[in-house]
Each structure stands twice: as structure tokens, then as C-alpha cells.
Amino acid sequence: MSERLSRYKYILDMGQNDWFRLIADPYVIAYDTAFESFKKHTQLQKEADNARAEMFVMAASIVTGTIFMATVASASVRLLARRSALAALGRRNLQFVFNAAKAAKNSEPFMFAVGKLLDEGKSQVTNLAQDQVKQLISANMNVVSDTPMVQSKHLDIMLRNHLDCGYKCGLAIEDSRTLSAADKDRAFAALRQAAICNPPKVRVDVAKLSAKIELCMYMRLILDSDRLVTRPAQPADREGRMAAAMMGSSMPIDKSPFAGDYPQSTTPRRIGMMNSSYQLVEFNRPGSIVRDRIDALNKVAFKRGFYSKKGDLGIMELRAAENTLQLLARETRPMTLSDLKN
């Protein structure tokens, strides 16, 4: 093994180890702590457990912290499809992260392992890297789990997949008989700029990050609290009005509360002896215990409560929740490959 390849392998090994012990494992601990507290305060045991994997991706895409968690979230952001507005917020934040890290446009999810090697001017170097990245794409598709222990193993495997990709790129470059020594030096210099070789120097602050992840979960709960209820046409007498209030259909609203086409409540119109059909936007507000917990977490994160003295009602509460998610994203958005934001 050449000295150049041996040195690069050492840097890779050290980087992978530091990403796991300083970032990946502590992040899982922070998430699990937040998740158990969320379940305790909301008493949504079964519902929360069923959504555990989805909520992990939501946390990683919004309360991101590092470029590695952005890479994890980008591989599984499809799990947020049930709430398209929330998924859009997560994808937008991930794009900000990758832009800040100056990731190559054609390799954002994979730049963690190879940096900008795919942008190398020498086409042969690019082709060598692309062959390895294709294998990495399929290897890193399943990165979420329903239990903390397995989730930690998934992140470990994901890091090992990136490590393997880096190894194979380095070996292919070193073994190439057509690249000059100068070409190889430039290619290895590009590889050493990859995120896996440049971990943060400090460990995730589990308590601080856990509070923000838990707050993120409550904001999701609020955004999921609106429903559009449609009441059918009924006779206009008292019995008809009572029947209309008991009948109809209800469905969740899958739109941002800031959207121009967000549904509006309507009132029934009198047409002869009948009242027309109408629709209501209804909100299932959190109880007082949950509101107190939200206020406490918001004060930790932003030095102020979430609710006013009167309490926010209806769509204003949803808008405040979406704004809070955007604040959490900005607060925990890494600006460089080695950045850590708790």
C-alpha cells in the first residue's frame, strides 16, 4: 500500500469513528430521550410508536445539527409524505444545509463520502467515483428503525457504507495506470476534503438537542391538529340542524397554514325549507399539560413561551408552529462540513 493511500485510509478510519461517537450515537440518545418524554406528556403511546421512524426523519431534516444527519434525512425524507407541507419544510432545510456546505449539485446525498470528487475535471476520476457512489445509493436507502438500538446500528452501517465508498474510491485511484501522479495527488486531496474526513471536534450536547427535538415533535402535533369537516344539506328546522351537526365527513388538512388555498369555514345557506351543505375547519388543541410542556421547551430554546397569556387559537396556533419549526431549522443548521449546531 502506498504512503498516500495508507495516510488517506487512516484519516478515513479516524473520521468514521469520530462521526459515530461524537454525532450519530449521541443524536440517537437525544432523539430517544425526546421521544419518550413526548409520549409521556401526550399519552400517545401507540400513535407515537407507529410514527417513530417518520418522526426520526422529521427531526433529522429539521433539527439537523450536522451534515451527517442531513445526509441521513435526505435518504429517507420520503417518509414525510403524509404531510406534504412538513415534508417541503424538511426538504427546504436540507437544501439550505447542502448549499451551505457547497455540496456538488449532482451528489448532495453522497458528498459525505467523496466530497467534490464527482466534480473533478478529469473524467476518469469522476467515472471511478461514480461507480462507487452507485453502490452507496442502494446501500443507504434503509436508515430508519422503530427502536433506538437498531437505529443506532443503522447509522453505524450508513457510516461504514460511506467508509467503504471512500476506501474503494481511494484504491481505484491509486491502482489506476492512466492517471499521473499529479492527477492522483489532486484526487486524494479532493477525497480528504469530504465530510467523513472532517468530523466536528465536539460531541453533541444531548440535553440541549433533546429539548429541541421534543419541541419539534409538539410542533408536528399542532400542525396535524386541523381537520376539514363537511356537513350535508338538511331541513332547516331544529331537528335538521341537529342532524347536520351529527353527520358528514372529516379529513385532515394537508396544507401549510400560510397557503393561499388553505380551507375556510363556511356557513349554511337557507334555500327554501333546507339549509345547504357547509364546511368547518376544526382544531384539536393540545391540553393544558402539553401546552405547559411546549411553553417550557420553547423558553429553553428561544427564551420565550410559545403561547400568549390568552393562548393562540385556530390557524394562528398552526402558523406559530410552522414558524417555530423554521426557527429550529435555522438554529441547528450546520454551515460547514465540520459544523455542529445543537
C-alpha positions as semicolon CSV with decimal commas, in nm:
position;residue;x (nm);y (nm);z (nm)
1;M;0,000;0,000;0,000
2;S;0,139;0,340;-0,098
3;E;0,205;0,601;0,167
4;R;-0,057;0,824;0,002
5;L;-0,328;0,557;0,023
6;S;-0,222;0,450;0,373
7;R;-0,244;0,806;0,503
8;Y;-0,587;0,855;0,346
9;K;-0,714;0,526;0,496
10;Y;-0,600;0,637;0,841
11;I;-0,784;0,970;0,806
12;L;-1,098;0,786;0,691
13;D;-1,092;0,545;0,984
14;M;-1,047;0,822;1,237
15;G;-1,319;1,031;1,076
16;Q;-1,572;0,750;1,070
17;N;-1,505;0,668;1,435
18;D;-1,545;1,032;1,543
19;W;-1,868;1,081;1,347
20;F;-2,020;0,783;1,526
21;R;-1,902;0,853;1,881
22;L;-1,945;1,233;1,871
23;I;-2,252;1,268;1,648
24;A;-2,452;0,960;1,544
25;D;-2,483;0,776;1,875
26;P;-2,545;1,089;2,086
27;Y;-2,808;1,204;1,834
28;V;-2,997;0,875;1,875
29;I;-2,981;0,919;2,254
30;A;-3,112;1,276;2,224
31;Y;-3,392;1,165;1,994
32;D;-3,496;0,873;2,214
33;T;-3,498;1,094;2,524
34;A;-3,719;1,344;2,341
35;F;-3,946;1,072;2,206
36;E;-4,010;0,912;2,545
37;S;-4,083;1,249;2,703
38;F;-4,320;1,334;2,417
39;K;-4,507;1,006;2,469
40;K;-4,530;1,063;2,843
41;H;-4,671;1,414;2,815
42;T;-4,913;1,344;2,529
43;Q;-5,008;0,988;2,632
44;L;-4,997;0,900;2,263
45;Q;-4,823;0,569;2,324
46;K;-4,948;0,363;2,029
47;E;-4,980;0,651;1,782
48;A;-4,628;0,776;1,857
49;D;-4,477;0,428;1,834
50;N;-4,639;0,377;1,493
51;A;-4,489;0,705;1,368
52;R;-4,146;0,661;1,530
53;A;-3,946;0,615;1,208
54;E;-4,124;0,905;1,039
55;M;-4,061;1,129;1,339
56;F;-3,690;1,043;1,339
57;V;-3,662;1,160;0,977
58;M;-3,859;1,475;1,062
59;A;-3,619;1,550;1,349
60;A;-3,311;1,488;1,135
61;S;-3,441;1,704;0,849
62;I;-3,538;1,999;1,074
63;V;-3,325;1,971;1,392
64;T;-3,031;1,867;1,177
65;G;-2,720;1,959;1,374
66;T;-2,458;1,826;1,133
67;I;-2,406;1,742;0,767
68;F;-2,423;1,372;0,855
69;M;-2,779;1,393;0,988
70;A;-2,873;1,591;0,677
71;T;-2,734;1,303;0,472
72;V;-2,935;1,055;0,680
73;A;-3,257;1,255;0,640
74;S;-3,213;1,305;0,266
75;A;-3,202;0,927;0,218
76;S;-3,542;0,882;0,389
77;V;-3,731;1,212;0,354
78;R;-3,992;1,020;0,152
79;L;-4,133;0,901;0,487
80;L;-4,269;1,253;0,548
81;A;-4,505;1,232;0,251
82;R;-4,813;1,205;0,476
83;R;-4,786;1,577;0,548
84;S;-4,661;1,740;0,229
85;A;-4,618;2,084;0,390
86;L;-4,397;1,936;0,661
87;A;-4,201;1,736;0,404
88;A;-4,148;2,052;0,198
89;L;-4,014;2,234;0,504
90;G;-3,773;1,948;0,573
91;R;-3,652;1,928;0,214
92;R;-3,604;2,304;0,201
93;N;-3,391;2,299;0,516
94;L;-3,180;2,012;0,383
95;Q;-3,121;2,207;0,064
96;F;-3,001;2,505;0,272
97;V;-2,762;2,270;0,456
98;F;-2,616;2,123;0,138
99;N;-2,586;2,468;-0,020
100;A;-2,403;2,599;0,286
101;A;-2,165;2,303;0,268
102;K;-2,117;2,375;-0,103
103;A;-2,208;2,019;-0,193
104;A;-2,179;1,919;-0,556
105;K;-2,523;1,955;-0,715
106;N;-2,519;1,605;-0,861
107;S;-2,406;1,430;-0,544
108;E;-2,562;1,601;-0,242
109;P;-2,658;1,280;-0,053
110;F;-2,322;1,120;-0,130
111;M;-2,080;1,410;-0,087
112;F;-2,033;1,294;0,272
113;A;-1,804;1,015;0,144
114;V;-1,647;1,159;-0,170
115;G;-1,668;1,536;-0,130
116;K;-1,641;1,706;-0,466
117;L;-1,462;1,420;-0,634
118;L;-1,757;1,387;-0,873
119;D;-1,679;1,739;-0,992
120;E;-1,317;1,655;-1,074
121;G;-1,209;1,785;-1,412
122;K;-1,051;1,452;-1,509
123;S;-1,334;1,238;-1,643
124;Q;-1,164;0,913;-1,544
125;V;-1,153;1,018;-1,178
126;T;-1,520;1,114;-1,199
127;N;-1,611;0,779;-1,352
128;L;-1,421;0,589;-1,083
129;A;-1,613;0,776;-0,811
130;Q;-1,949;0,734;-0,984
131;D;-1,911;0,356;-0,990
132;Q;-1,871;0,352;-0,611
133;V;-2,148;0,607;-0,548
134;K;-2,398;0,391;-0,740
135;Q;-2,337;0,113;-0,488
136;L;-2,370;0,360;-0,199
137;I;-2,712;0,478;-0,323
138;S;-2,875;0,137;-0,280
139;A;-2,685;0,052;0,040
140;N;-2,811;0,360;0,228
141;M;-3,181;0,350;0,140
142;N;-3,298;0,192;0,468
143;V;-3,161;0,407;0,750
144;V;-3,451;0,433;0,996
145;S;-3,589;0,198;1,257
146;D;-3,854;0,164;1,526
147;T;-3,609;0,111;1,816
148;P;-3,311;0,317;1,940
149;M;-3,071;0,023;1,939
150;V;-3,148;-0,072;1,580
151;Q;-3,150;0,294;1,476
152;S;-2,800;0,332;1,617
153;K;-2,689;0,026;1,421
154;H;-2,843;0,167;1,104
155;L;-2,642;0,487;1,143
156;D;-2,330;0,282;1,212
157;I;-2,392;0,082;0,895
158;M;-2,453;0,400;0,699
159;L;-2,120;0,541;0,817
160;R;-1,949;0,213;0,725
161;N;-2,105;0,232;0,379
162;H;-1,959;0,580;0,334
163;L;-1,628;0,449;0,467
164;D;-1,634;0,162;0,218
165;C;-1,712;0,403;-0,065
166;G;-1,413;0,618;0,034
167;Y;-1,186;0,314;0,057
168;K;-1,283;0,190;-0,287
169;C;-1,251;0,532;-0,448
170;G;-0,904;0,571;-0,300
171;L;-0,799;0,223;-0,408
172;A;-0,932;0,269;-0,761
173;I;-0,747;0,598;-0,797
174;E;-0,423;0,459;-0,657
175;D;-0,440;0,149;-0,881
176;S;-0,516;0,346;-1,197
177;R;-0,247;0,302;-1,466
178;T;-0,357;0,603;-1,670
179;L;-0,370;0,874;-1,405
180;S;-0,048;1,065;-1,348
181;A;0,099;1,108;-1,001
182;A;-0,017;1,470;-1,005
183;D;-0,370;1,361;-1,100
184;K;-0,373;1,113;-0,813
185;D;-0,248;1,376;-0,568
186;R;-0,532;1,610;-0,671
187;A;-0,790;1,331;-0,646
188;F;-0,675;1,232;-0,295
189;A;-0,674;1,598;-0,192
190;A;-1,040;1,617;-0,303
191;L;-1,125;1,300;-0,108
192;R;-0,965;1,436;0,208
193;Q;-1,200;1,737;0,186
194;A;-1,505;1,509;0,218
195;A;-1,715;1,538;0,533
196;I;-1,627;1,189;0,657
197;C;-1,267;1,302;0,688
198;N;-1,360;1,622;0,869
199;P;-1,582;1,545;1,170
200;P;-1,675;1,808;1,430
201;K;-1,432;1,836;1,720
202;V;-1,700;1,837;1,991
203;R;-1,977;1,598;2,096
204;V;-2,350;1,654;2,054
205;D;-2,498;1,819;2,364
206;V;-2,763;1,554;2,430
207;A;-2,974;1,756;2,676
208;K;-2,978;2,070;2,461
209;L;-3,054;1,887;2,138
210;S;-3,313;1,661;2,300
211;A;-3,519;1,963;2,413
212;K;-3,525;2,100;2,058
213;I;-3,617;1,763;1,907
214;E;-3,903;1,726;2,156
215;L;-4,026;2,076;2,073
216;C;-4,014;1,979;1,706
217;M;-4,241;1,681;1,783
218;Y;-4,501;1,905;1,951
219;M;-4,497;2,142;1,654
220;R;-4,574;1,845;1,430
221;L;-4,858;1,752;1,666
222;I;-5,005;2,103;1,634
223;L;-4,969;2,102;1,255
224;D;-5,155;1,771;1,246
225;S;-5,441;1,903;1,461
226;D;-5,656;2,062;1,188
227;R;-5,938;1,886;1,004
228;L;-6,190;1,986;0,740
229;V;-6,542;1,876;0,836
230;T;-6,813;1,877;0,569
231;R;-7,179;1,882;0,683
232;P;-7,456;1,770;0,444
233;A;-7,765;1,968;0,343
234;Q;-8,053;1,919;0,588
235;P;-8,402;2,053;0,659
236;A;-8,379;2,399;0,813
237;D;-8,578;2,313;1,125
238;R;-8,411;2,249;1,460
239;E;-8,403;1,872;1,412
240;G;-8,241;1,915;1,072
241;R;-7,973;2,142;1,212
242;M;-7,902;1,893;1,489
243;A;-7,882;1,609;1,236
244;A;-7,638;1,806;1,020
245;A;-7,414;1,857;1,323
246;M;-7,400;1,480;1,374
247;M;-7,342;1,384;1,012
248;G;-7,084;1,449;0,747
249;S;-6,725;1,363;0,670
250;S;-6,395;1,468;0,822
251;M;-6,046;1,465;0,674
252;P;-5,705;1,604;0,775
253;I;-5,586;1,922;0,605
254;D;-5,261;1,864;0,419
255;K;-5,165;2,226;0,357
256;S;-4,943;2,484;0,517
257;P;-5,145;2,723;0,736
258;F;-4,982;3,002;0,533
259;A;-5,105;2,862;0,199
260;G;-5,334;3,088;-0,001
261;D;-5,570;2,796;-0,064
262;Y;-5,592;2,686;0,299
263;P;-5,960;2,588;0,358
264;Q;-6,202;2,834;0,514
265;S;-6,509;2,760;0,724
266;T;-6,841;2,839;0,556
267;T;-7,195;2,884;0,689
268;P;-7,507;2,704;0,562
269;R;-7,735;2,898;0,327
270;R;-8,113;2,885;0,361
271;I;-8,272;2,750;0,044
272;G;-8,645;2,722;0,095
273;M;-8,703;2,468;0,371
274;M;-8,344;2,341;0,351
275;N;-8,006;2,451;0,472
276;S;-7,724;2,398;0,222
277;S;-7,418;2,187;0,297
278;Y;-7,126;2,368;0,456
279;Q;-6,774;2,304;0,587
280;L;-6,591;2,375;0,909
281;V;-6,220;2,393;0,984
282;E;-6,175;2,236;1,326
283;F;-5,869;2,227;1,550
284;N;-5,787;1,975;1,820
285;R;-5,586;2,189;2,061
286;P;-5,333;2,033;2,298
287;G;-5,440;2,001;2,662
288;S;-5,301;2,217;2,939
289;I;-5,026;1,969;3,037
290;V;-4,894;1,960;2,680
291;R;-4,923;2,339;2,644
292;D;-4,721;2,387;2,962
293;R;-4,455;2,149;2,831
294;I;-4,443;2,332;2,496
295;D;-4,400;2,664;2,677
296;A;-4,119;2,523;2,893
297;L;-3,931;2,384;2,592
298;N;-3,981;2,699;2,388
299;K;-3,834;2,904;2,673
300;V;-3,526;2,678;2,678
301;A;-3,482;2,709;2,301
302;F;-3,582;3,072;2,239
303;K;-3,608;3,242;2,582
304;R;-3,983;3,292;2,548
305;G;-4,306;3,094;2,577
306;F;-4,490;2,957;2,277
307;Y;-4,837;3,060;2,395
308;S;-4,953;3,409;2,480
309;K;-5,142;3,466;2,805
310;K;-5,473;3,410;2,627
311;G;-5,339;3,121;2,424
312;D;-5,327;3,112;2,045
313;L;-5,633;2,972;1,875
314;G;-5,703;2,804;1,546
315;I;-5,492;2,878;1,244
316;M;-5,272;3,125;1,435
317;E;-5,151;2,838;1,651
318;L;-5,063;2,636;1,339
319;R;-4,880;2,930;1,188
320;A;-4,684;2,976;1,509
321;A;-4,593;2,606;1,498
322;E;-4,462;2,629;1,140
323;N;-4,264;2,942;1,227
324;T;-4,115;2,759;1,526
325;L;-4,006;2,470;1,305
326;Q;-3,832;2,718;1,076
327;L;-3,657;2,872;1,377
328;L;-3,547;2,528;1,496
329;A;-3,410;2,456;1,149
330;R;-3,209;2,779;1,144
331;E;-3,082;2,728;1,499
332;T;-2,949;2,379;1,421
333;R;-2,839;2,423;1,060
334;P;-2,468;2,342;1,006
335;M;-2,293;2,593;0,785
336;T;-1,981;2,391;0,705
337;L;-1,886;2,024;0,671
338;S;-1,742;2,016;1,024
339;D;-2,004;2,235;1,189
340;L;-2,213;2,115;1,485
341;K;-2,521;2,313;1,591
342;N;-2,711;2,191;1,898
